[in-house]
Amino acid sequence: MNPKDIARKAYYHPLRRNIILIIIFVSFIPLIVVSSGILFQMHTIYQEKVRMHLETLVKKHKQNIDHFLVERQNNIAFLVDEYTYDHLSKSENLAALLHKLQGTYGRVFSDIGVVRADGEQVSYAGPYLLESAQYNDAEWFQAAFQADTYTSDVFLGLRGFPHFIVTARRFENGQPWILRATVDFLAFNDVVENIQLGQTGFAYIINQTGALQTRTAGRPVLEGRTYQELFRESDRLSEEDILSVIRQDSSGSELIYVAGMLKDNHWALILQQDKRDAYQDLNRTRNIAILVFGLGGIAIITMALVLSRGMITRIASADQEKEIMSQQIIESGHLASLGELAAGIAHEINNPVAIMVEEAGWIEDLLEDEAFRESESLEEFKRALAQIRKQGIRARDITHKLLSFARRSDSRVDQVDVNDLIKEVVSLSAQQAKYNNVEIDTRLLERLSAIRASQTELQQVLFNLINNAIDALDKQGGTIEVKTWQSSHSEVRFHVRDDGPGIPEANLHRIFEPFYTTKPVGKGTGLGLSICYGIINKMGGDIVVSSKVGEGTCFEVRLPVNAPEPSNENAAADKSYKP
């Protein structure tokens, strides 16, 4: 890689990187802000929706369980109000009442009994051998004799199976007694176990000490600290209020706990669900949003890469065009300087050549004098003077043409005779062609239509094409054919053909590119044919090249007879070839 390419890469690489970063930054910031806002709003709304749904579910089932407990309590209270102690103290009467209760409510009540103040059960109906059972030391018994109605916690008791008791207290002859009934644990547990939600949501009941009042099917439940917090909160709320908290379990998973208080805030109905399960739809939506965001990010990055490449290509092209124009200006300056130099030299040569021609004529007149007529070398003198006069006139004509060419520097569009222009350029290039052992053969069509063009610019095209042909033939010599013809009334054509080594086919498509040259380093800038292409294109014409290796090269120029004058806006843009 040459130093110029390294410098170009060092300039455009940071520029492209900055463009990519700006596009990505400007595109990602709104995307991140909008996406974050939408996701946050969605999370807030969905979180509120889940909370309300769980609280509504707990409140509904809390009412059902409260209704179940109150109804069981009312069943027992109705019996003590309806029947006397004497009636209920007979076991056969209790058995009949238990049969009616089970017939009405199913297996909700498993047994029933009457207990005196001293803790002895005086009558009993049920499947267990609990006649004359002593409950004086039982915790539920102590609490039951302190209230008109009472519902105990779940305990094992004498039967060794989970159950809880509802009681109603009455007085007989000033002595308290209670009617107690055992609520079937399985029937009560079914009411709670039917509460299922999602894949991990389930419900259970605990008391103030954290003891389970229902089964949990082996699933983990609240830690002691969490349920104590719930019961502390419940002291400040009514029984209708629902509490919800989110806590981590021992494995680090976040769990949602929603609690409703039962039995005068002595029990709590807990609905427990894994947060990931509760927010499953939200998480799925979030994942889709992240996927869309990722795809959008990839699209933005891809767009940034493509746009940056396109922009850098356009910038590089503009810079190259600017460099071409700078080179053209430099070359135009060189040509102007050379023109001025050639004009000065031609002017300086023209004066002594004129004097030389005049003196030759004067000497020729002197030879006519009688003193020289008899000289033996008279004829030799006349031949030499004629040759001096002839070559002097020839030198004068060449200097006149050189002066004419050097002073013709404007690019105004005018009527141009292509044949005359070719003759003038060929005469000026004849000496260089002769030096390179090259013969220029002109085949010009008579009565060729004049075209509207800049004589100076068209002259420059001809000089470039002829000089390139001479350079191609080099010292080996050869023939250059300059031919004009007219394919129609609206188009004039001419070509410059040489029988040199030709151009490889792989290089033909680049022949008009700026700075592309096959000449040795220092012998060409690669701008000549690019400038020719721009000039012909500006005139509304076309220039094509055909070549075969070993046979030669032909540049054909096609120009319209009445070409429109180019606008000032497009004149500069068409100065260079654009592949």
C-alpha positions as a Python dict, from the first residue, in 0.01 Angstrom:
ca = {
    (1, 'M'): (0, 0, 0),
    (2, 'N'): (151, 332, -106),
    (3, 'P'): (179, 629, 134),
    (4, 'K'): (-107, 810, -41),
    (5, 'D'): (-346, 519, 19),
    (6, 'I'): (-229, 492, 382),
    (7, 'A'): (-294, 863, 436),
    (8, 'R'): (-635, 837, 268),
    (9, 'K'): (-729, 541, 490),
    (10, 'A'): (-606, 723, 802),
    (11, 'Y'): (-836, 1014, 709),
    (12, 'Y'): (-1152, 829, 607),
    (13, 'H'): (-1147, 550, 870),
    (14, 'P'): (-1196, 782, 1174),
    (15, 'L'): (-1451, 982, 973),
    (16, 'R'): (-1654, 670, 899),
    (17, 'R'): (-1626, 558, 1260),
    (18, 'N'): (-1757, 893, 1381),
    (19, 'I'): (-2046, 881, 1134),
    (20, 'I'): (-2138, 529, 1251),
    (21, 'L'): (-2125, 635, 1618),
    (22, 'I'): (-2338, 944, 1555),
    (23, 'I'): (-2602, 747, 1360),
    (24, 'I'): (-2613, 475, 1627),
    (25, 'F'): (-2627, 730, 1912),
    (26, 'V'): (-2896, 944, 1751),
    (27, 'S'): (-3101, 634, 1659),
    (28, 'F'): (-3061, 440, 1982),
    (29, 'I'): (-3133, 720, 2230),
    (30, 'P'): (-3499, 772, 2117),
    (31, 'L'): (-3543, 394, 2083),
    (32, 'I'): (-3412, 334, 2436),
    (33, 'V'): (-3615, 619, 2585),
    (34, 'V'): (-3940, 515, 2414),
    (35, 'S'): (-3889, 142, 2479),
    (36, 'S'): (-3797, 201, 2844),
    (37, 'G'): (-4097, 426, 2894),
    (38, 'I'): (-4333, 175, 2735),
    (39, 'L'): (-4188, -119, 2928),
    (40, 'F'): (-4197, 73, 3256),
    (41, 'Q'): (-4557, 180, 3197),
    (42, 'M'): (-4651, -173, 3095),
    (43, 'H'): (-4477, -318, 3402),
    (44, 'T'): (-4655, -73, 3632),
    (45, 'I'): (-4996, -139, 3478),
    (46, 'Y'): (-4946, -516, 3472),
    (47, 'Q'): (-4817, -520, 3830),
    (48, 'E'): (-5126, -332, 3942),
    (49, 'K'): (-5343, -567, 3739),
    (50, 'V'): (-5185, -876, 3900),
    (51, 'R'): (-5215, -725, 4247),
    (52, 'M'): (-5581, -638, 4200),
    (53, 'H'): (-5654, -980, 4052),
    (54, 'L'): (-5490, -1161, 4344),
    (55, 'E'): (-5654, -936, 4601),
    (56, 'T'): (-5993, -987, 4437),
    (57, 'L'): (-5940, -1362, 4437),
    (58, 'V'): (-5836, -1364, 4805),
    (59, 'K'): (-6126, -1140, 4902),
    (60, 'K'): (-6373, -1367, 4723),
    (61, 'H'): (-6242, -1685, 4887),
    (62, 'K'): (-6204, -1511, 5222),
    (63, 'Q'): (-6575, -1432, 5209),
    (64, 'N'): (-6653, -1795, 5125),
    (65, 'I'): (-6441, -1926, 5413),
    (66, 'D'): (-6580, -1667, 5654),
    (67, 'H'): (-6928, -1769, 5544),
    (68, 'F'): (-6840, -2134, 5601),
    (69, 'L'): (-6711, -2068, 5955),
    (70, 'V'): (-6999, -1838, 6049),
    (71, 'E'): (-7252, -2088, 5917),
    (72, 'R'): (-7096, -2369, 6122),
    (73, 'Q'): (-7097, -2145, 6425),
    (74, 'N'): (-7462, -2055, 6367),
    (75, 'N'): (-7553, -2423, 6331),
    (76, 'I'): (-7424, -2493, 6684),
    (77, 'A'): (-7570, -2172, 6827),
    (78, 'F'): (-7910, -2265, 6684),
    (79, 'L'): (-7899, -2603, 6857),
    (80, 'V'): (-7824, -2462, 7205),
    (81, 'D'): (-8099, -2206, 7157),
    (82, 'E'): (-8347, -2463, 7033),
    (83, 'Y'): (-8283, -2745, 7282),
    (84, 'T'): (-8237, -2757, 7660),
    (85, 'Y'): (-7940, -2889, 7848),
    (86, 'D'): (-8141, -3190, 7962),
    (87, 'H'): (-8228, -3280, 7606),
    (88, 'L'): (-7878, -3237, 7473),
    (89, 'S'): (-7715, -3420, 7766),
    (90, 'K'): (-7862, -3745, 7636),
    (91, 'S'): (-7634, -3910, 7379),
    (92, 'E'): (-7920, -4057, 7176),
    (93, 'N'): (-8063, -3707, 7126),
    (94, 'L'): (-7719, -3578, 7013),
    (95, 'A'): (-7689, -3871, 6772),
    (96, 'A'): (-8023, -3776, 6615),
    (97, 'L'): (-7915, -3412, 6584),
    (98, 'L'): (-7577, -3513, 6433),
    (99, 'H'): (-7760, -3730, 6184),
    (100, 'K'): (-7975, -3432, 6082),
    (101, 'L'): (-7674, -3202, 6053),
    (102, 'Q'): (-7485, -3449, 5836),
    (103, 'G'): (-7794, -3508, 5628),
    (104, 'T'): (-7823, -3133, 5568),
    (105, 'Y'): (-7456, -3026, 5537),
    (106, 'G'): (-7281, -3350, 5448),
    (107, 'R'): (-6977, -3470, 5637),
    (108, 'V'): (-6888, -3120, 5758),
    (109, 'F'): (-6957, -3215, 6122),
    (110, 'S'): (-6779, -3531, 6226),
    (111, 'D'): (-6904, -3546, 6590),
    (112, 'I'): (-7085, -3344, 6857),
    (113, 'G'): (-7081, -3332, 7239),
    (114, 'V'): (-7193, -3146, 7553),
    (115, 'V'): (-6925, -3044, 7805),
    (116, 'R'): (-6982, -2919, 8159),
    (117, 'A'): (-6786, -2647, 8334),
    (118, 'D'): (-6561, -2902, 8501),
    (119, 'G'): (-6442, -3018, 8155),
    (120, 'E'): (-6627, -3351, 8148),
    (121, 'Q'): (-6811, -3441, 7830),
    (122, 'V'): (-7152, -3556, 7954),
    (123, 'S'): (-7291, -3669, 7618),
    (124, 'Y'): (-7131, -3750, 7281),
    (125, 'A'): (-7232, -3858, 6930),
    (126, 'G'): (-6971, -3955, 6671),
    (127, 'P'): (-6738, -4224, 6545),
    (128, 'Y'): (-6478, -4192, 6824),
    (129, 'L'): (-6483, -4332, 7180),
    (130, 'L'): (-6498, -3996, 7352),
    (131, 'E'): (-6784, -4051, 7600),
    (132, 'S'): (-6695, -3899, 7938),
    (133, 'A'): (-6379, -3745, 7782),
    (134, 'Q'): (-6208, -3488, 8006),
    (135, 'Y'): (-6119, -3150, 7843),
    (136, 'N'): (-6040, -2952, 8154),
    (137, 'D'): (-5676, -2905, 8049),
    (138, 'A'): (-5748, -2846, 7679),
    (139, 'E'): (-5659, -2498, 7553),
    (140, 'W'): (-5972, -2470, 7342),
    (141, 'F'): (-6188, -2555, 7645),
    (142, 'Q'): (-6044, -2269, 7850),
    (143, 'A'): (-6109, -2025, 7566),
    (144, 'A'): (-6455, -2163, 7484),
    (145, 'F'): (-6588, -2096, 7840),
    (146, 'Q'): (-6481, -1732, 7806),
    (147, 'A'): (-6705, -1654, 7504),
    (148, 'D'): (-7060, -1721, 7392),
    (149, 'T'): (-6929, -1867, 7065),
    (150, 'Y'): (-6582, -1987, 6983),
    (151, 'T'): (-6392, -2142, 6695),
    (152, 'S'): (-6063, -2309, 6782),
    (153, 'D'): (-5742, -2348, 6584),
    (154, 'V'): (-5668, -2674, 6412),
    (155, 'F'): (-5514, -2928, 6652),
    (156, 'L'): (-5470, -3304, 6689),
    (157, 'G'): (-5645, -3353, 7024),
    (158, 'L'): (-5737, -3692, 7171),
    (159, 'R'): (-5812, -3846, 6833),
    (160, 'G'): (-5467, -3770, 6691),
    (161, 'F'): (-5609, -3629, 6367),
    (162, 'P'): (-5621, -3261, 6257),
    (163, 'H'): (-5953, -3093, 6334),
    (164, 'F'): (-6099, -2781, 6488),
    (165, 'I'): (-6397, -2719, 6714),
    (166, 'V'): (-6683, -2471, 6714),
    (167, 'T'): (-6867, -2414, 7043),
    (168, 'A'): (-7166, -2228, 7183),
    (169, 'R'): (-7194, -2148, 7557),
    (170, 'R'): (-7514, -2142, 7760),
    (171, 'F'): (-7606, -2144, 8129),
    (172, 'E'): (-7819, -2399, 8319),
    (173, 'N'): (-7914, -2304, 8678),
    (174, 'G'): (-7633, -2050, 8675),
    (175, 'Q'): (-7376, -2306, 8561),
    (176, 'P'): (-7214, -2267, 8216),
    (177, 'W'): (-7204, -2551, 7972),
    (178, 'I'): (-7105, -2571, 7605),
    (179, 'L'): (-7214, -2757, 7299),
    (180, 'R'): (-6914, -2839, 7089),
    (181, 'A'): (-6894, -2981, 6735),
    (182, 'T'): (-6590, -3100, 6540),
    (183, 'V'): (-6563, -2970, 6188),
    (184, 'D'): (-6426, -3228, 5948),
    (185, 'F'): (-6075, -3118, 5851),
    (186, 'L'): (-6090, -3267, 5503),
    (187, 'A'): (-6414, -3085, 5420),
    (188, 'F'): (-6269, -2756, 5544),
    (189, 'N'): (-5936, -2816, 5372),
    (190, 'D'): (-6109, -2877, 5037),
    (191, 'V'): (-6257, -2528, 5052),
    (192, 'V'): (-5905, -2381, 5064),
    (193, 'E'): (-5721, -2629, 4841),
    (194, 'N'): (-5958, -2551, 4553),
    (195, 'I'): (-5792, -2212, 4523),
    (196, 'Q'): (-5536, -2263, 4244),
    (197, 'L'): (-5370, -1999, 4029),
    (198, 'G'): (-5128, -2052, 3742),
    (199, 'Q'): (-4862, -2318, 3788),
    (200, 'T'): (-4739, -2217, 4134),
    (201, 'G'): (-5029, -2032, 4296),
    (202, 'F'): (-5201, -2201, 4594),
    (203, 'A'): (-5374, -2098, 4917),
    (204, 'Y'): (-5348, -2199, 5283),
    (205, 'I'): (-5450, -2069, 5624),
    (206, 'I'): (-5221, -1995, 5919),
    (207, 'N'): (-5287, -1866, 6267),
    (208, 'Q'): (-5107, -1593, 6459),
    (209, 'T'): (-4834, -1829, 6572),
    (210, 'G'): (-4766, -1938, 6216),
    (211, 'A'): (-4920, -2283, 6255),
    (212, 'L'): (-5084, -2418, 5941),
    (213, 'Q'): (-5459, -2459, 5959),
    (214, 'T'): (-5479, -2634, 5619),
    (215, 'R'): (-5255, -2854, 5410),
    (216, 'T'): (-5008, -2716, 5150),
    (217, 'A'): (-4936, -3034, 4946),
    (218, 'G'): (-4573, -3017, 5054),
    (219, 'R'): (-4507, -2676, 4902),
    (220, 'P'): (-4299, -2416, 5097),
    (221, 'V'): (-4492, -2151, 5287),
    (222, 'L'): (-4428, -1821, 5461),
    (223, 'E'): (-4134, -1773, 5692),
    (224, 'G'): (-4212, -1673, 6049),
    (225, 'R'): (-4088, -1316, 6005),
    (226, 'T'): (-4315, -1259, 5708),
    (227, 'Y'): (-4639, -1382, 5865),
    (228, 'Q'): (-4564, -1187, 6185),
    (229, 'E'): (-4534, -878, 5968),
    (230, 'L'): (-4870, -959, 5808),
    (231, 'F'): (-5043, -992, 6143),
    (232, 'R'): (-4884, -670, 6269),
    (233, 'E'): (-5020, -493, 5962),
    (234, 'S'): (-5361, -645, 6017),
    (235, 'D'): (-5392, -474, 6356),
    (236, 'R'): (-5410, -139, 6176),
    (237, 'L'): (-5658, -256, 5910),
    (238, 'S'): (-6014, -375, 5900),
    (239, 'E'): (-6099, -735, 5835),
    (240, 'E'): (-6211, -639, 5484),
    (241, 'D'): (-5866, -513, 5383),
    (242, 'I'): (-5626, -728, 5183),
    (243, 'L'): (-5249, -721, 5236),
    (244, 'S'): (-4987, -805, 4973),
    (245, 'V'): (-4609, -832, 5002),
    (246, 'I'): (-4324, -969, 4791),
    (247, 'R'): (-4050, -1165, 4966),
    (248, 'Q'): (-3762, -1392, 4870),
    (249, 'D'): (-3756, -1753, 4974),
    (250, 'S'): (-3448, -1947, 5080),
    (251, 'S'): (-3358, -2021, 4715),
    (252, 'G'): (-3367, -1651, 4620),
    (253, 'S'): (-3692, -1670, 4421),
    (254, 'E'): (-3936, -1384, 4469),
    (255, 'L'): (-4280, -1488, 4594),
    (256, 'I'): (-4601, -1285, 4607),
    (257, 'Y'): (-4805, -1320, 4928),
    (258, 'V'): (-5160, -1185, 4940),
    (259, 'A'): (-5339, -1221, 5276),
    (260, 'G'): (-5695, -1174, 5397),
    (261, 'M'): (-5779, -1196, 5768),
    (262, 'L'): (-6027, -1449, 5903),
    (263, 'K'): (-6185, -1524, 6237),
    (264, 'D'): (-6142, -1179, 6393),
    (265, 'N'): (-5785, -1150, 6261),
    (266, 'H'): (-5680, -1475, 6429),
    (267, 'W'): (-5638, -1655, 6099),
    (268, 'A'): (-5494, -1539, 5771),
    (269, 'L'): (-5587, -1678, 5431),
    (270, 'I'): (-5260, -1665, 5232),
    (271, 'L'): (-5246, -1685, 4853),
    (272, 'Q'): (-4887, -1756, 4751),
    (273, 'Q'): (-4754, -1745, 4393),
    (274, 'D'): (-4410, -1730, 4233),
    (275, 'K'): (-4358, -1381, 4090),
    (276, 'R'): (-4226, -1524, 3761),
    (277, 'D'): (-4543, -1728, 3725),
    (278, 'A'): (-4766, -1430, 3809),
    (279, 'Y'): (-4577, -1207, 3564),
    (280, 'Q'): (-4543, -1475, 3297),
    (281, 'D'): (-4732, -1280, 3030),
    (282, 'L'): (-4542, -963, 3117),
    (283, 'N'): (-4209, -1145, 3098),
    (284, 'R'): (-4306, -1296, 2764),
    (285, 'T'): (-4401, -951, 2633),
    (286, 'R'): (-4077, -807, 2772),
    (287, 'N'): (-3873, -1080, 2601),
    (288, 'I'): (-4050, -1009, 2271),
    (289, 'A'): (-3981, -638, 2320),
    (290, 'I'): (-3614, -711, 2390),
    (291, 'L'): (-3600, -929, 2078),
    (292, 'V'): (-3761, -654, 1871),
    (293, 'F'): (-3524, -402, 2030),
    (294, 'G'): (-3229, -627, 1943),
    (295, 'L'): (-3346, -669, 1584),
    (296, 'G'): (-3403, -295, 1564),
    (297, 'G'): (-3054, -239, 1700),
    (298, 'I'): (-2908, -473, 1441),
    (299, 'A'): (-3104, -291, 1170),
    (300, 'I'): (-2977, 46, 1299),
    (301, 'I'): (-2617, -76, 1308),
    (302, 'T'): (-2652, -225, 959),
    (303, 'M'): (-2804, 100, 834),
    (304, 'A'): (-2522, 295, 1000),
    (305, 'L'): (-2262, 77, 829),
    (306, 'V'): (-2431, 105, 489),
    (307, 'L'): (-2500, 478, 515),
    (308, 'S'): (-2151, 552, 644),
    (309, 'R'): (-1998, 356, 359),
    (310, 'G'): (-2216, 542, 108),
    (311, 'M'): (-2138, 879, 267),
    (312, 'I'): (-1765, 807, 279),
    (313, 'T'): (-1780, 695, -85),
    (314, 'R'): (-1955, 1020, -180),
    (315, 'I'): (-1710, 1227, 25),
    (316, 'A'): (-1414, 1041, -125),
    (317, 'S'): (-1560, 1094, -474),
    (318, 'A'): (-1610, 1464, -402),
    (319, 'D'): (-1256, 1491, -267),
    (320, 'Q'): (-1125, 1311, -576),
    (321, 'E'): (-1320, 1545, -804),
    (322, 'K'): (-1182, 1838, -609),
    (323, 'E'): (-832, 1698, -650),
    (324, 'I'): (-895, 1647, -1023),
    (325, 'M'): (-1013, 2004, -1061),
    (326, 'S'): (-707, 2121, -870),
    (327, 'Q'): (-484, 1919, -1103),
    (328, 'Q'): (-669, 2058, -1403),
    (329, 'I'): (-619, 2410, -1274),
    (330, 'I'): (-251, 2338, -1221),
    (331, 'E'): (-224, 2185, -1568),
    (332, 'S'): (-412, 2479, -1717),
    (333, 'G'): (-167, 2709, -1542),
    (334, 'H'): (123, 2508, -1682),
    (335, 'L'): (-28, 2521, -2031),
    (336, 'A'): (-85, 2894, -2000),
    (337, 'S'): (274, 2942, -1887),
    (338, 'L'): (400, 2725, -2172),
    (339, 'G'): (179, 2918, -2414),
    (340, 'E'): (321, 3248, -2294),
    (341, 'L'): (673, 3106, -2311),
    (342, 'A'): (611, 2966, -2663),
    (343, 'A'): (465, 3300, -2773),
    (344, 'G'): (769, 3485, -2640),
    (345, 'I'): (1013, 3245, -2807),
    (346, 'A'): (818, 3251, -3134),
    (347, 'H'): (814, 3631, -3128),
    (348, 'E'): (1188, 3647, -3063),
    (349, 'I'): (1261, 3396, -3341),
    (350, 'N'): (1023, 3563, -3585),
    (351, 'N'): (1218, 3892, -3596),
    (352, 'P'): (1562, 3746, -3688),
    (353, 'V'): (1395, 3505, -3932),
    (354, 'A'): (1228, 3803, -4104),
    (355, 'I'): (1560, 3987, -4124),
    (356, 'M'): (1726, 3670, -4255),
    (357, 'V'): (1462, 3639, -4533),
    (358, 'E'): (1498, 4005, -4620),
    (359, 'E'): (1877, 3984, -4630),
    (360, 'A'): (1860, 3672, -4847),
    (361, 'G'): (1646, 3864, -5095),
    (362, 'W'): (1881, 4158, -5089),
    (363, 'I'): (2182, 3931, -5154),
    (364, 'E'): (1991, 3770, -5439),
    (365, 'D'): (1942, 4115, -5588),
    (366, 'L'): (2313, 4183, -5551),
    (367, 'L'): (2396, 3869, -5745),
    (368, 'E'): (2222, 4023, -6042),
    (369, 'D'): (2499, 4284, -6054),
    (370, 'E'): (2752, 4249, -6342),
    (371, 'A'): (3032, 4194, -6092),
    (372, 'F'): (2887, 3861, -5993),
    (373, 'R'): (2737, 3742, -6323),
    (374, 'E'): (3068, 3607, -6443),
    (375, 'S'): (3135, 3417, -6119),
    (376, 'E'): (3170, 3043, -6154),
    (377, 'S'): (2976, 2993, -5825),
    (378, 'L'): (2683, 3211, -5924),
    (379, 'E'): (2441, 2921, -5960),
    (380, 'E'): (2558, 2771, -5631),
    (381, 'F'): (2502, 3108, -5462),
    (382, 'K'): (2152, 3133, -5607),
    (383, 'R'): (2068, 2775, -5497),
    (384, 'A'): (2194, 2846, -5142),
    (385, 'L'): (2004, 3177, -5122),
    (386, 'A'): (1686, 3011, -5252),
    (387, 'Q'): (1719, 2743, -4984),
    (388, 'I'): (1784, 3005, -4716),
    (389, 'R'): (1480, 3201, -4830),
    (390, 'K'): (1261, 2887, -4846),
    (391, 'Q'): (1360, 2764, -4497),
    (392, 'G'): (1329, 3114, -4354),
    (393, 'I'): (975, 3144, -4491),
    (394, 'R'): (898, 2800, -4349),
    (395, 'A'): (1036, 2900, -4006),
    (396, 'R'): (828, 3221, -4023),
    (397, 'D'): (510, 3022, -4097),
    (398, 'I'): (577, 2787, -3806),
    (399, 'T'): (629, 3076, -3564),
    (400, 'H'): (310, 3241, -3691),
    (401, 'K'): (111, 2921, -3625),
    (402, 'L'): (271, 2881, -3283),
    (403, 'L'): (182, 3238, -3196),
    (404, 'S'): (-173, 3185, -3318),
    (405, 'F'): (-213, 2871, -3109),
    (406, 'A'): (-56, 3018, -2794),
    (407, 'R'): (-276, 3329, -2806),
    (408, 'R'): (-600, 3132, -2855),
    (409, 'S'): (-686, 3083, -2482),
    (410, 'D'): (-1060, 3142, -2446),
    (411, 'S'): (-1326, 2868, -2439),
    (412, 'R'): (-1606, 3055, -2613),
    (413, 'V'): (-1840, 2843, -2824),
    (414, 'D'): (-1824, 2928, -3192),
    (415, 'Q'): (-1855, 2772, -3537),
    (416, 'V'): (-1552, 2544, -3583),
    (417, 'D'): (-1427, 2374, -3900),
    (418, 'V'): (-1291, 2042, -3770),
    (419, 'N'): (-1082, 1986, -4085),
    (420, 'D'): (-899, 2320, -4048),
    (421, 'L'): (-840, 2254, -3681),
    (422, 'I'): (-696, 1907, -3754),
    (423, 'K'): (-464, 2050, -4020),
    (424, 'E'): (-335, 2311, -3776),
    (425, 'V'): (-275, 2063, -3495),
    (426, 'V'): (-112, 1809, -3728),
    (427, 'S'): (126, 2075, -3863),
    (428, 'L'): (230, 2164, -3508),
    (429, 'S'): (280, 1798, -3414),
    (430, 'A'): (462, 1708, -3736),
    (431, 'Q'): (810, 1779, -3600),
    (432, 'Q'): (755, 1562, -3291),
    (433, 'A'): (613, 1287, -3512),
    (434, 'K'): (911, 1305, -3744),
    (435, 'Y'): (1150, 1287, -3451),
    (436, 'N'): (973, 968, -3333),
    (437, 'N'): (973, 817, -3683),
    (438, 'V'): (594, 849, -3702),
    (439, 'E'): (393, 936, -4011),
    (440, 'I'): (63, 1122, -3967),
    (441, 'D'): (-186, 1038, -4241),
    (442, 'T'): (-487, 1272, -4267),
    (443, 'R'): (-801, 1166, -4449),
    (444, 'L'): (-1040, 1457, -4426),
    (445, 'L'): (-1390, 1465, -4575),
    (446, 'E'): (-1449, 1768, -4795),
    (447, 'R'): (-1750, 1986, -4718),
    (448, 'L'): (-1760, 1870, -4359),
    (449, 'S'): (-2030, 2049, -4159),
    (450, 'A'): (-1909, 2305, -3908),
    (451, 'I'): (-1990, 2240, -3542),
    (452, 'R'): (-2058, 2468, -3250),
    (453, 'A'): (-1775, 2414, -3000),
    (454, 'S'): (-1488, 2578, -2818),
    (455, 'Q'): (-1200, 2584, -3065),
    (456, 'T'): (-941, 2592, -2785),
    (457, 'E'): (-1091, 2293, -2598),
    (458, 'L'): (-1136, 2087, -2916),
    (459, 'Q'): (-778, 2172, -3011),
    (460, 'Q'): (-669, 2043, -2668),
    (461, 'V'): (-855, 1714, -2730),
    (462, 'L'): (-681, 1668, -3068),
    (463, 'F'): (-339, 1746, -2920),
    (464, 'N'): (-393, 1494, -2639),
    (465, 'L'): (-508, 1217, -2874),
    (466, 'I'): (-228, 1273, -3128),
    (467, 'N'): (43, 1307, -2862),
    (468, 'N'): (-83, 991, -2688),
    (469, 'A'): (-64, 807, -3021),
    (470, 'I'): (291, 932, -3080),
    (471, 'D'): (390, 824, -2726),
    (472, 'A'): (232, 481, -2786),
    (473, 'L'): (441, 430, -3102),
    (474, 'D'): (749, 550, -2912),
    (475, 'K'): (1080, 515, -3105),
    (476, 'Q'): (963, 212, -3300),
    (477, 'G'): (776, 434, -3542),
    (478, 'G'): (450, 372, -3718),
    (479, 'T'): (150, 543, -3869),
    (480, 'I'): (-120, 764, -3716),
    (481, 'E'): (-442, 803, -3913),
    (482, 'V'): (-657, 1110, -3852),
    (483, 'K'): (-985, 1075, -4039),
    (484, 'T'): (-1305, 1281, -4051),
    (485, 'W'): (-1645, 1181, -4179),
    (486, 'Q'): (-2010, 1262, -4129),
    (487, 'S'): (-2252, 985, -4038),
    (488, 'S'): (-2555, 1212, -4069),
    (489, 'H'): (-2646, 1578, -4110),
    (490, 'S'): (-2654, 1614, -3732),
    (491, 'E'): (-2327, 1446, -3633),
    (492, 'V'): (-1959, 1489, -3727),
    (493, 'R'): (-1705, 1220, -3646),
    (494, 'F'): (-1330, 1191, -3646),
    (495, 'H'): (-1089, 933, -3515),
    (496, 'V'): (-719, 910, -3426),
    (497, 'R'): (-591, 560, -3501),
    (498, 'D'): (-239, 424, -3447),
    (499, 'D'): (-84, 87, -3529),
    (500, 'G'): (103, 67, -3199),
    (501, 'P'): (109, -210, -2933),
    (502, 'G'): (-253, -155, -2829),
    (503, 'I'): (-418, -155, -2485),
    (504, 'P'): (-503, -476, -2293),
    (505, 'E'): (-876, -540, -2272),
    (506, 'A'): (-863, -544, -1891),
    (507, 'N'): (-748, -180, -1893),
    (508, 'L'): (-995, -42, -2148),
    (509, 'H'): (-1276, 23, -1899),
    (510, 'R'): (-1041, 239, -1688),
    (511, 'I'): (-881, 437, -1969),
    (512, 'F'): (-1087, 752, -1898),
    (513, 'E'): (-1052, 737, -1519),
    (514, 'P'): (-868, 1029, -1357),
    (515, 'F'): (-504, 959, -1264),
    (516, 'Y'): (-503, 627, -1448),
    (517, 'T'): (-206, 596, -1684),
    (518, 'T'): (3, 322, -1842),
    (519, 'K'): (295, 554, -1902),
    (520, 'P'): (613, 528, -1692),
    (521, 'V'): (632, 730, -1371),
    (522, 'G'): (704, 1096, -1446),
    (523, 'K'): (580, 1083, -1807),
    (524, 'G'): (207, 1120, -1749),
    (525, 'T'): (-45, 1248, -1492),
    (526, 'G'): (-337, 1029, -1598),
    (527, 'L'): (-555, 1337, -1654),
    (528, 'G'): (-528, 1383, -2033),
    (529, 'L'): (-796, 1138, -2144),
    (530, 'S'): (-1014, 1229, -1844),
    (531, 'I'): (-1003, 1592, -1953),
    (532, 'C'): (-1077, 1492, -2314),
    (533, 'Y'): (-1378, 1291, -2199),
    (534, 'G'): (-1506, 1585, -1992),
    (535, 'I'): (-1465, 1830, -2282),
    (536, 'I'): (-1641, 1607, -2538),
    (537, 'N'): (-1915, 1522, -2289),
    (538, 'K'): (-1972, 1891, -2220),
    (539, 'M'): (-2009, 1953, -2595),
    (540, 'G'): (-2287, 1695, -2602),
    (541, 'G'): (-2074, 1440, -2785),
    (542, 'D'): (-1916, 1107, -2707),
    (543, 'I'): (-1570, 954, -2718),
    (544, 'V'): (-1512, 577, -2741),
    (545, 'V'): (-1198, 367, -2756),
    (546, 'S'): (-1130, 36, -2926),
    (547, 'S'): (-803, -151, -2913),
    (548, 'K'): (-641, -487, -2973),
    (549, 'V'): (-303, -585, -2839),
    (550, 'G'): (-50, -590, -3120),
    (551, 'E'): (-282, -417, -3370),
    (552, 'G'): (-322, -65, -3237),
    (553, 'T'): (-572, 172, -3075),
    (554, 'C'): (-847, 394, -3213),
    (555, 'F'): (-1016, 687, -3034),
    (556, 'E'): (-1338, 789, -3208),
    (557, 'V'): (-1503, 1124, -3130),
    (558, 'R'): (-1866, 1198, -3218),
    (559, 'L'): (-1985, 1559, -3204),
    (560, 'P'): (-2330, 1701, -3277),
    (561, 'V'): (-2345, 1964, -3551),
    (562, 'N'): (-2564, 2198, -3347),
    (563, 'A'): (-2455, 2118, -2993),
    (564, 'P'): (-2634, 2315, -2718),
    (565, 'E'): (-2418, 2553, -2519),
    (566, 'P'): (-2345, 2404, -2178),
    (567, 'S'): (-2469, 2590, -1869),
    (568, 'N'): (-2219, 2735, -1627),
    (569, 'E'): (-2349, 2503, -1355),
    (570, 'N'): (-2263, 2188, -1550),
    (571, 'A'): (-1946, 2308, -1719),
    (572, 'A'): (-1723, 2239, -1420),
    (573, 'A'): (-1892, 1913, -1331),
    (574, 'D'): (-1835, 1768, -1680),
    (575, 'K'): (-1463, 1844, -1685),
    (576, 'S'): (-1375, 1496, -1558),
    (577, 'Y'): (-1480, 1146, -1646),
    (578, 'K'): (-1722, 977, -1410),
    (579, 'P'): (-1724, 599, -1452),
}
